[in-house]
Amino acid sequence: MQGSFFRFYVHENHRHHGKLVWEWLLAEGNKLGIRGGSAFKAMGGFGRHHVLHEARFFELAGALTVEVEFIVTPEEAQKLLDLLHREKVRLFYAYTPACFGVINPDQADPPSVGECD
């Protein structure tokens, strides 16, 4: 299937409606019917302010980034973007074309649309 790799980068302590944003994103993606999502905590990194954050410093607890990713169809991506606009959540993201599918699918998997080019 053709779709996109949709990644969001959030601070691990960033909250929306009292819930951690990475948890909120996964829950909302699930409600929207997206087939899967994952969250990964960074070991270190820097953002637009060019401040290096690393996991080894106790005083920086909560300052690291969590990457939340989904592989989505165009329709799923639009639903997710519409939700984020409605909720006014400010997030940095990366959106990349992707080809995806299931090898040896079972009956619960969506039908394959064709081979990836």
N, CA, C and O atoms as CSV, one atom per row, in Angstrom:
chain,resi,resn,atom,element,x,y,z
A,1,MET,N,N,0.843,-1.183,0.000
A,1,MET,CA,C,0.000,0.000,0.000
A,1,MET,C,C,0.884,1.240,0.000
A,1,MET,O,O,2.005,1.221,0.509
A,2,GLN,N,N,0.377,2.289,-0.563
A,2,GLN,CA,C,1.076,3.568,-0.544
A,2,GLN,C,C,0.500,4.412,0.597
A,2,GLN,O,O,-0.707,4.406,0.837
A,3,GLY,N,N,1.352,5.115,1.275
A,3,GLY,CA,C,0.923,5.971,2.371
A,3,GLY,C,C,2.060,6.858,2.806
A,3,GLY,O,O,2.885,7.282,1.998
A,4,SER,N,N,2.094,7.129,4.077
A,4,SER,CA,C,3.127,8.014,4.616
A,4,SER,C,C,3.583,7.547,5.981
A,4,SER,O,O,2.853,6.894,6.727
A,5,PHE,N,N,4.810,7.907,6.275
A,5,PHE,CA,C,5.410,7.702,7.583
A,5,PHE,C,C,5.278,9.038,8.294
A,5,PHE,O,O,5.888,10.026,7.885
A,6,PHE,N,N,4.492,9.072,9.346
A,6,PHE,CA,C,4.156,10.305,10.043
A,6,PHE,C,C,4.791,10.265,11.421
A,6,PHE,O,O,4.404,9.452,12.261
A,7,ARG,N,N,5.767,11.139,11.662
A,7,ARG,CA,C,6.465,11.188,12.956
A,7,ARG,C,C,6.201,12.525,13.636
A,7,ARG,O,O,6.191,13.577,12.997
A,8,PHE,N,N,5.992,12.458,14.929
A,8,PHE,CA,C,5.832,13.653,15.753
A,8,PHE,C,C,6.913,13.622,16.824
A,8,PHE,O,O,7.237,12.562,17.361
A,9,TYR,N,N,7.465,14.784,17.129
A,9,TYR,CA,C,8.517,14.901,18.136
A,9,TYR,C,C,7.994,15.797,19.255
A,9,TYR,O,O,7.675,16.965,19.029
A,10,VAL,N,N,7.910,15.241,20.461
A,10,VAL,CA,C,7.356,15.980,21.600
A,10,VAL,C,C,8.283,15.834,22.804
A,10,VAL,O,O,9.003,14.845,22.933
A,11,HIS,N,N,8.252,16.827,23.674
A,11,HIS,CA,C,8.979,16.689,24.944
A,11,HIS,C,C,8.234,15.676,25.800
A,11,HIS,O,O,7.004,15.636,25.818
A,12,GLU,N,N,9.001,14.865,26.505
A,12,GLU,CA,C,8.373,13.778,27.258
A,12,GLU,C,C,7.407,14.262,28.337
A,12,GLU,O,O,6.528,13.505,28.748
A,13,ASN,N,N,7.544,15.489,28.801
A,13,ASN,CA,C,6.634,15.995,29.840
A,13,ASN,C,C,5.556,16.938,29.291
A,13,ASN,O,O,4.792,17.509,30.069
A,14,HIS,N,N,5.480,17.110,27.959
A,14,HIS,CA,C,4.475,17.964,27.310
A,14,HIS,C,C,3.095,17.327,27.503
A,14,HIS,O,O,2.914,16.134,27.258
A,15,ARG,N,N,2.134,18.131,27.941
A,15,ARG,CA,C,0.794,17.608,28.234
A,15,ARG,C,C,-0.271,18.302,27.398
A,15,ARG,O,O,-0.119,19.455,26.992
A,16,HIS,N,N,-1.351,17.573,27.153
A,16,HIS,CA,C,-2.540,18.101,26.471
A,16,HIS,C,C,-3.744,17.490,27.171
A,16,HIS,O,O,-3.839,16.268,27.289
A,17,HIS,N,N,-4.662,18.327,27.637
A,17,HIS,CA,C,-5.826,17.868,28.417
A,17,HIS,C,C,-5.384,17.017,29.613
A,17,HIS,O,O,-6.050,16.044,29.967
A,18,GLY,N,N,-4.253,17.390,30.234
A,18,GLY,CA,C,-3.769,16.693,31.423
A,18,GLY,C,C,-3.068,15.372,31.149
A,18,GLY,O,O,-2.614,14.714,32.084
A,19,LYS,N,N,-2.972,14.975,29.902
A,19,LYS,CA,C,-2.352,13.706,29.539
A,19,LYS,C,C,-1.047,13.976,28.794
A,19,LYS,O,O,-0.950,14.956,28.055
A,20,LEU,N,N,-0.048,13.123,28.980
A,20,LEU,CA,C,1.190,13.278,28.231
A,20,LEU,C,C,0.867,13.235,26.740
A,20,LEU,O,O,0.103,12.379,26.294
A,21,VAL,N,N,1.448,14.156,25.969
A,21,VAL,CA,C,1.102,14.277,24.553
A,21,VAL,C,C,1.381,12.988,23.793
A,21,VAL,O,O,0.587,12.591,22.940
A,22,TRP,N,N,2.487,12.336,24.087
A,22,TRP,CA,C,2.778,11.092,23.353
A,22,TRP,C,C,1.720,10.040,23.624
A,22,TRP,O,O,1.351,9.294,22.716
A,23,GLU,N,N,1.216,9.959,24.867
A,23,GLU,CA,C,0.141,9.011,25.186
A,23,GLU,C,C,-1.158,9.436,24.518
A,23,GLU,O,O,-1.899,8.606,23.991
A,24,TRP,N,N,-1.428,10.743,24.545
A,24,TRP,CA,C,-2.637,11.276,23.927
A,24,TRP,C,C,-2.644,10.986,22.430
A,24,TRP,O,O,-3.665,10.564,21.888
A,25,LEU,N,N,-1.500,11.211,21.747
A,25,LEU,CA,C,-1.408,10.948,20.310
A,25,LEU,C,C,-1.694,9.480,19.988
A,25,LEU,O,O,-2.450,9.182,19.063
A,26,LEU,N,N,-1.094,8.566,20.747
A,26,LEU,CA,C,-1.336,7.149,20.503
A,26,LEU,C,C,-2.798,6.790,20.728
A,26,LEU,O,O,-3.384,6.053,19.933
A,27,ALA,N,N,-3.392,7.301,21.798
A,27,ALA,CA,C,-4.803,7.006,22.084
A,27,ALA,C,C,-5.710,7.558,20.998
A,27,ALA,O,O,-6.642,6.882,20.562
A,28,GLU,N,N,-5.442,8.783,20.556
A,28,GLU,CA,C,-6.280,9.395,19.517
A,28,GLU,C,C,-6.092,8.701,18.174
A,28,GLU,O,O,-7.058,8.518,17.433
A,29,GLY,N,N,-4.865,8.314,17.853
A,29,GLY,CA,C,-4.629,7.558,16.627
A,29,GLY,C,C,-5.406,6.247,16.631
A,29,GLY,O,O,-5.963,5.837,15.613
A,30,ASN,N,N,-5.433,5.604,17.779
A,30,ASN,CA,C,-6.183,4.363,17.930
A,30,ASN,C,C,-7.682,4.610,17.724
A,30,ASN,O,O,-8.349,3.840,17.032
A,31,LYS,N,N,-8.211,5.682,18.323
A,31,LYS,CA,C,-9.631,6.028,18.155
A,31,LYS,C,C,-9.978,6.321,16.699
A,31,LYS,O,O,-11.085,6.027,16.248
A,32,LEU,N,N,-9.025,6.903,15.962
A,32,LEU,CA,C,-9.257,7.236,14.556
A,32,LEU,C,C,-9.199,6.016,13.643
A,32,LEU,O,O,-9.510,6.113,12.455
A,33,GLY,N,N,-8.804,4.873,14.189
A,33,GLY,CA,C,-8.745,3.659,13.388
A,33,GLY,C,C,-7.414,3.403,12.716
A,33,GLY,O,O,-7.301,2.510,11.877
A,34,ILE,N,N,-6.394,4.187,13.080
A,34,ILE,CA,C,-5.059,3.939,12.538
A,34,ILE,C,C,-4.599,2.589,13.074
A,34,ILE,O,O,-4.754,2.300,14.260
A,35,ARG,N,N,-4.033,1.763,12.196
A,35,ARG,CA,C,-3.735,0.366,12.551
A,35,ARG,C,C,-2.626,0.195,13.572
A,35,ARG,O,O,-2.537,-0.858,14.203
A,36,GLY,N,N,-1.786,1.187,13.753
A,36,GLY,CA,C,-0.714,1.039,14.725
A,36,GLY,C,C,0.072,2.314,14.898
A,36,GLY,O,O,0.149,3.142,13.990
A,37,GLY,N,N,0.649,2.463,16.054
A,37,GLY,CA,C,1.495,3.598,16.363
A,37,GLY,C,C,2.484,3.194,17.435
A,37,GLY,O,O,2.235,2.254,18.189
A,38,SER,N,N,3.589,3.885,17.509
A,38,SER,CA,C,4.625,3.589,18.494
A,38,SER,C,C,5.222,4.877,19.018
A,38,SER,O,O,5.208,5.905,18.342
A,39,ALA,N,N,5.748,4.810,20.231
A,39,ALA,CA,C,6.454,5.942,20.827
A,39,ALA,C,C,7.829,5.458,21.274
A,39,ALA,O,O,7.966,4.368,21.830
A,40,PHE,N,N,8.848,6.285,21.023
A,40,PHE,CA,C,10.221,5.959,21.367
A,40,PHE,C,C,10.849,7.144,22.092
A,40,PHE,O,O,10.742,8.284,21.640
A,41,LYS,N,N,11.495,6.872,23.205
A,41,LYS,CA,C,12.167,7.920,23.969
A,41,LYS,C,C,13.604,8.082,23.479
A,41,LYS,O,O,14.326,7.104,23.285
A,42,ALA,N,N,13.997,9.323,23.287
A,42,ALA,CA,C,15.346,9.620,22.799
A,42,ALA,C,C,16.387,9.414,23.897
A,42,ALA,O,O,16.099,9.557,25.085
A,43,MET,N,N,17.584,9.080,23.476
A,43,MET,CA,C,18.723,9.004,24.391
A,43,MET,C,C,19.383,10.363,24.534
A,43,MET,O,O,20.014,10.661,25.549
A,44,GLY,N,N,19.229,11.182,23.505
A,44,GLY,CA,C,19.815,12.508,23.497
A,44,GLY,C,C,19.430,13.215,22.221
A,44,GLY,O,O,18.963,12.589,21.270
A,45,GLY,N,N,19.627,14.520,22.200
A,45,GLY,CA,C,19.336,15.269,20.992
A,45,GLY,C,C,19.268,16.757,21.258
A,45,GLY,O,O,19.454,17.219,22.384
A,46,PHE,N,N,18.991,17.514,20.173
A,46,PHE,CA,C,18.804,18.951,20.299
A,46,PHE,C,C,17.748,19.371,19.301
A,46,PHE,O,O,17.483,18.671,18.324
A,47,GLY,N,N,17.149,20.518,19.555
A,47,GLY,CA,C,16.111,21.045,18.686
A,47,GLY,C,C,16.467,22.430,18.199
A,47,GLY,O,O,17.640,22.786,18.091
A,48,ARG,N,N,15.438,23.207,17.907
A,48,ARG,CA,C,15.646,24.525,17.291
A,48,ARG,C,C,16.430,25.498,18.148
A,48,ARG,O,O,16.986,26.465,17.627
A,49,HIS,N,N,16.487,25.265,19.457
A,49,HIS,CA,C,17.250,26.149,20.339
A,49,HIS,C,C,18.699,25.696,20.486
A,49,HIS,O,O,19.488,26.352,21.167
A,50,HIS,N,N,19.053,24.584,19.856
A,50,HIS,CA,C,20.411,24.049,19.824
A,50,HIS,C,C,20.983,23.758,21.211
A,50,HIS,O,O,22.181,23.912,21.446
A,51,VAL,N,N,20.113,23.337,22.122
A,51,VAL,CA,C,20.541,22.922,23.448
A,51,VAL,C,C,20.572,21.401,23.452
A,51,VAL,O,O,19.561,20.756,23.174
A,52,LEU,N,N,21.733,20.824,23.766
A,52,LEU,CA,C,21.879,19.379,23.781
A,52,LEU,C,C,21.319,18.813,25.081
A,52,LEU,O,O,21.694,19.241,26.172
A,53,HIS,N,N,20.420,17.848,24.948
A,53,HIS,CA,C,19.841,17.146,26.100
A,53,HIS,C,C,20.251,15.690,26.006
A,53,HIS,O,O,20.178,15.079,24.939
A,54,GLU,N,N,20.691,15.132,27.146
A,54,GLU,CA,C,21.098,13.734,27.168
A,54,GLU,C,C,20.446,13.036,28.340
A,54,GLU,O,O,20.194,13.650,29.377
A,55,ALA,N,N,20.173,11.753,28.178
A,55,ALA,CA,C,19.471,10.972,29.184
A,55,ALA,C,C,20.283,10.762,30.454
A,55,ALA,O,O,19.708,10.421,31.488
A,56,ARG,N,N,21.586,10.951,30.413
A,56,ARG,CA,C,22.396,10.628,31.582
A,56,ARG,C,C,22.337,11.669,32.687
A,56,ARG,O,O,22.793,11.400,33.798
A,57,PHE,N,N,21.793,12.841,32.423
A,57,PHE,CA,C,21.732,13.881,33.438
A,57,PHE,C,C,20.396,13.845,34.155
A,57,PHE,O,O,19.356,14.095,33.546
A,58,PHE,N,N,20.413,13.535,35.445
A,58,PHE,CA,C,19.186,13.416,36.230
A,58,PHE,C,C,18.386,14.712,36.231
A,58,PHE,O,O,17.156,14.685,36.180
A,59,GLU,N,N,19.084,15.855,36.289
A,59,GLU,CA,C,18.384,17.142,36.366
A,59,GLU,C,C,17.608,17.484,35.089
A,59,GLU,O,O,16.814,18.425,35.092
A,60,LEU,N,N,17.820,16.746,34.012
A,60,LEU,CA,C,17.097,16.996,32.768
A,60,LEU,C,C,15.898,16.067,32.590
A,60,LEU,O,O,15.355,15.959,31.490
A,61,ALA,N,N,15.485,15.399,33.661
A,61,ALA,CA,C,14.326,14.508,33.560
A,61,ALA,C,C,13.138,15.278,32.999
A,61,ALA,O,O,12.811,16.363,33.480
A,62,GLY,N,N,12.507,14.728,32.003
A,62,GLY,CA,C,11.362,15.378,31.367
A,62,GLY,C,C,11.729,16.263,30.196
A,62,GLY,O,O,10.840,16.773,29.514
A,63,ALA,N,N,13.027,16.465,29.939
A,63,ALA,CA,C,13.457,17.377,28.873
A,63,ALA,C,C,13.771,16.661,27.571
A,63,ALA,O,O,14.016,17.311,26.555
A,64,LEU,N,N,13.768,15.337,27.582
A,64,LEU,CA,C,14.098,14.597,26.367
A,64,LEU,C,C,12.901,14.508,25.433
A,64,LEU,O,O,11.769,14.817,25.804
A,65,THR,N,N,13.183,14.082,24.225
A,65,THR,CA,C,12.154,13.998,23.198
A,65,THR,C,C,11.583,12.589,23.115
A,65,THR,O,O,12.296,11.602,23.298
A,66,VAL,N,N,10.301,12.513,22.840
A,66,VAL,CA,C,9.645,11.260,22.514
A,66,VAL,C,C,9.203,11.371,21.063
A,66,VAL,O,O,8.568,12.348,20.668
A,67,GLU,N,N,9.543,10.367,20.283
A,67,GLU,CA,C,9.120,10.301,18.884
A,67,GLU,C,C,7.891,9.392,18.824
A,67,GLU,O,O,7.931,8.245,19.269
A,68,VAL,N,N,6.813,9.917,18.274
A,68,VAL,CA,C,5.589,9.138,18.097
A,68,VAL,C,C,5.405,8.961,16.597
A,68,VAL,O,O,5.396,9.937,15.848
A,69,GLU,N,N,5.259,7.716,16.161
A,69,GLU,CA,C,5.176,7.485,14.731
A,69,GLU,C,C,3.990,6.609,14.356
A,69,GLU,O,O,3.567,5.720,15.095
A,70,PHE,N,N,3.477,6.909,13.170
A,70,PHE,CA,C,2.394,6.147,12.570
A,70,PHE,C,C,2.747,5.937,11.102
A,70,PHE,O,O,3.377,6.801,10.492
A,71,ILE,N,N,2.355,4.816,10.530
A,71,ILE,CA,C,2.404,4.622,9.085
A,71,ILE,C,C,0.951,4.621,8.644
A,71,ILE,O,O,0.166,3.763,9.048
A,72,VAL,N,N,0.602,5.599,7.805
A,72,VAL,CA,C,-0.804,5.878,7.549
A,72,VAL,C,C,-1.121,5.985,6.057
A,72,VAL,O,O,-0.250,6.260,5.232
A,73,THR,N,N,-2.382,5.762,5.745
A,73,THR,CA,C,-2.897,6.050,4.415
A,73,THR,C,C,-3.118,7.561,4.334
A,73,THR,O,O,-3.106,8.229,5.368
A,74,PRO,N,N,-3.318,8.116,3.142
A,74,PRO,CA,C,-3.596,9.555,3.044
A,74,PRO,C,C,-4.836,9.972,3.839
A,74,PRO,O,O,-4.861,11.053,4.427
A,75,GLU,N,N,-5.856,9.126,3.860
A,75,GLU,CA,C,-7.082,9.439,4.602
A,75,GLU,C,C,-6.829,9.470,6.105
A,75,GLU,O,O,-7.333,10.348,6.804
A,76,GLU,N,N,-6.047,8.510,6.602
A,76,GLU,CA,C,-5.720,8.482,8.029
A,76,GLU,C,C,-4.877,9.691,8.419
A,76,GLU,O,O,-5.083,10.282,9.479
A,77,ALA,N,N,-3.932,10.055,7.563
A,77,ALA,CA,C,-3.087,11.227,7.825
A,77,ALA,C,C,-3.945,12.481,7.920
A,77,ALA,O,O,-3.731,13.314,8.801
A,78,GLN,N,N,-4.913,12.623,7.021
A,78,GLN,CA,C,-5.771,13.808,7.035
A,78,GLN,C,C,-6.619,13.863,8.298
A,78,GLN,O,O,-6.802,14.935,8.874
A,79,LYS,N,N,-7.135,12.722,8.731
A,79,LYS,CA,C,-7.916,12.669,9.985
A,79,LYS,C,C,-7.061,13.119,11.169
A,79,LYS,O,O,-7.515,13.875,12.028
A,80,LEU,N,N,-5.827,12.646,11.196
A,80,LEU,CA,C,-4.918,13.008,12.286
A,80,LEU,C,C,-4.585,14.493,12.251
A,80,LEU,O,O,-4.600,15.155,13.289
A,81,LEU,N,N,-4.282,15.023,11.067
A,81,LEU,CA,C,-4.003,16.459,10.940
A,81,LEU,C,C,-5.215,17.306,11.323
A,81,LEU,O,O,-5.068,18.320,12.005
A,82,ASP,N,N,-6.401,16.903,10.894
A,82,ASP,CA,C,-7.624,17.631,11.251
A,82,ASP,C,C,-7.807,17.675,12.765
A,82,ASP,O,O,-8.151,18.719,13.321
A,83,LEU,N,N,-7.581,16.555,13.424
A,83,LEU,CA,C,-7.698,16.493,14.882
A,83,LEU,C,C,-6.712,17.447,15.546
A,83,LEU,O,O,-7.084,18.194,16.451
A,84,LEU,N,N,-5.458,17.426,15.102
A,84,LEU,CA,C,-4.440,18.282,15.712
A,84,LEU,C,C,-4.751,19.760,15.507
A,84,LEU,O,O,-4.505,20.575,16.396
A,85,HIS,N,N,-5.285,20.108,14.349
A,85,HIS,CA,C,-5.694,21.499,14.114
A,85,HIS,C,C,-6.861,21.888,15.022
A,85,HIS,O,O,-6.856,22.968,15.612
A,86,ARG,N,N,-7.850,21.019,15.132
A,86,ARG,CA,C,-9.011,21.296,16.010
A,86,ARG,C,C,-8.576,21.467,17.460
A,86,ARG,O,O,-9.053,22.359,18.162
A,87,GLU,N,N,-7.668,20.606,17.897
A,87,GLU,CA,C,-7.204,20.612,19.290
A,87,GLU,C,C,-6.144,21.678,19.555
A,87,GLU,O,O,-5.775,21.920,20.704
A,88,LYS,N,N,-5.651,22.319,18.480
A,88,LYS,CA,C,-4.634,23.361,18.587
A,88,LYS,C,C,-3.367,22.884,19.304
A,88,LYS,O,O,-2.792,23.592,20.131
A,89,VAL,N,N,-2.954,21.665,18.963
A,89,VAL,CA,C,-1.730,21.102,19.528
A,89,VAL,C,C,-0.569,21.525,18.633
A,89,VAL,O,O,-0.584,21.290,17.425
A,90,ARG,N,N,0.435,22.151,19.239
A,90,ARG,CA,C,1.614,22.617,18.490
A,90,ARG,C,C,2.668,21.520,18.545
A,90,ARG,O,O,3.185,21.203,19.615
A,91,LEU,N,N,2.986,20.940,17.386
A,91,LEU,CA,C,3.934,19.830,17.321
A,91,LEU,C,C,4.854,19.981,16.117
A,91,LEU,O,O,4.455,20.500,15.074
A,92,PHE,N,N,6.072,19.527,16.273
A,92,PHE,CA,C,6.976,19.393,15.134
A,92,PHE,C,C,6.767,17.998,14.571
A,92,PHE,O,O,6.613,17.038,15.328
A,93,TYR,N,N,6.761,17.876,13.236
A,93,TYR,CA,C,6.514,16.572,12.626
A,93,TYR,C,C,7.356,16.390,11.372
A,93,TYR,O,O,7.904,17.343,10.819
A,94,ALA,N,N,7.440,15.141,10.943
A,94,ALA,CA,C,8.029,14.773,9.655
A,94,ALA,C,C,7.026,13.860,8.965
A,94,ALA,O,O,6.458,12.959,9.582
A,95,TYR,N,N,6.820,14.107,7.677
A,95,TYR,CA,C,5.824,13.381,6.894
A,95,TYR,C,C,6.513,12.912,5.623
A,95,TYR,O,O,6.869,13.729,4.773
A,96,THR,N,N,6.703,11.606,5.483
A,96,THR,CA,C,7.486,11.046,4.398
A,96,THR,C,C,6.684,9.971,3.672
A,96,THR,O,O,6.030,9.153,4.318
A,97,PRO,N,N,6.723,9.960,2.338
A,97,PRO,CA,C,6.038,8.885,1.610
A,97,PRO,C,C,6.580,7.516,2.032
A,97,PRO,O,O,7.772,7.360,2.300
A,98,ALA,N,N,5.682,6.533,2.085
A,98,ALA,CA,C,6.080,5.189,2.491
A,98,ALA,C,C,5.276,4.150,1.725
A,98,ALA,O,O,4.134,4.382,1.327
A,99,CYS,N,N,5.888,3.031,1.536
A,99,CYS,CA,C,5.225,1.868,0.962
A,99,CYS,C,C,5.165,0.843,2.088
A,99,CYS,O,O,6.179,0.561,2.726
A,100,PHE,N,N,3.984,0.284,2.334
A,100,PHE,CA,C,3.883,-0.651,3.440
A,100,PHE,C,C,2.908,-1.769,3.127
A,100,PHE,O,O,2.076,-1.660,2.227
A,101,GLY,N,N,3.028,-2.826,3.874
A,101,GLY,CA,C,2.148,-3.975,3.690
A,101,GLY,C,C,2.478,-5.043,4.705
A,101,GLY,O,O,3.311,-4.844,5.589
A,102,VAL,N,N,1.821,-6.172,4.574
A,102,VAL,CA,C,2.022,-7.308,5.466
A,102,VAL,C,C,2.441,-8.504,4.614
A,102,VAL,O,O,1.777,-8.836,3.632
A,103,ILE,N,N,3.526,-9.138,4.987
A,103,ILE,CA,C,3.961,-10.348,4.314
A,103,ILE,C,C,3.162,-11.499,4.902
A,103,ILE,O,O,3.058,-11.622,6.122
A,104,ASN,N,N,2.609,-12.326,4.062
A,104,ASN,CA,C,1.761,-13.444,4.486
A,104,ASN,C,C,0.591,-12.965,5.349
A,104,ASN,O,O,0.447,-13.401,6.491
A,105,PRO,N,N,-0.241,-12.074,4.813
A,105,PRO,CA,C,-1.344,-11.513,5.608
A,105,PRO,C,C,-2.371,-12.564,6.009
A,105,PRO,O,O,-2.521,-13.601,5.362
A,106,ASP,N,N,-3.073,-12.260,7.099
A,106,ASP,CA,C,-4.205,-13.108,7.487
A,106,ASP,C,C,-5.494,-12.350,7.168
A,106,ASP,O,O,-5.442,-11.275,6.571
A,107,GLN,N,N,-6.629,-12.886,7.552
A,107,GLN,CA,C,-7.912,-12.298,7.190
A,107,GLN,C,C,-8.149,-10.922,7.817
A,107,GLN,O,O,-8.924,-10.128,7.283
A,108,ALA,N,N,-7.493,-10.631,8.937
A,108,ALA,CA,C,-7.686,-9.350,9.616
A,108,ALA,C,C,-6.926,-8.209,8.953
A,108,ALA,O,O,-7.198,-7.042,9.230
A,109,ASP,N,N,-5.974,-8.534,8.078
A,109,ASP,CA,C,-5.183,-7.499,7.416
A,109,ASP,C,C,-5.956,-6.912,6.249
A,109,ASP,O,O,-6.713,-7.622,5.587
A,110,PRO,N,N,-5.773,-5.609,5.986
A,110,PRO,CA,C,-6.451,-5.006,4.845
A,110,PRO,C,C,-5.900,-5.577,3.538
A,110,PRO,O,O,-4.742,-5.993,3.481
A,111,PRO,N,N,-6.723,-5.599,2.491
A,111,PRO,CA,C,-6.221,-6.133,1.228
A,111,PRO,C,C,-5.103,-5.277,0.689
A,111,PRO,O,O,-5.094,-4.061,0.878
A,112,SER,N,N,-4.161,-5.909,0.018
A,112,SER,CA,C,-3.051,-5.189,-0.581
A,112,SER,C,C,-3.527,-4.469,-1.829
A,112,SER,O,O,-4.269,-5.031,-2.636
A,113,VAL,N,N,-3.095,-3.217,-1.987
A,113,VAL,CA,C,-3.519,-2.412,-3.112
A,113,VAL,C,C,-2.642,-2.678,-4.327
A,113,VAL,O,O,-3.009,-2.311,-5.443
A,114,GLY,N,N,-1.535,-3.286,-4.137
A,114,GLY,CA,C,-0.607,-3.544,-5.238
A,114,GLY,C,C,0.811,-3.521,-4.734
A,114,GLY,O,O,1.069,-3.223,-3.568
A,115,GLU,N,N,1.693,-3.827,-5.592
A,115,GLU,CA,C,3.111,-3.848,-5.221
A,115,GLU,C,C,3.644,-2.425,-5.124
A,115,GLU,O,O,3.164,-1.507,-5.790
A,116,CYS,N,N,4.638,-2.277,-4.284
A,116,CYS,CA,C,5.310,-0.974,-4.145
A,116,CYS,C,C,6.319,-0.837,-5.276
A,116,CYS,O,O,6.988,-1.796,-5.659
A,117,ASP,N,N,6.408,0.363,-5.791
A,117,ASP,CA,C,7.358,0.605,-6.894
A,117,ASP,C,C,8.756,0.799,-6.377
A,117,ASP,O,O,9.680,1.013,-7.162
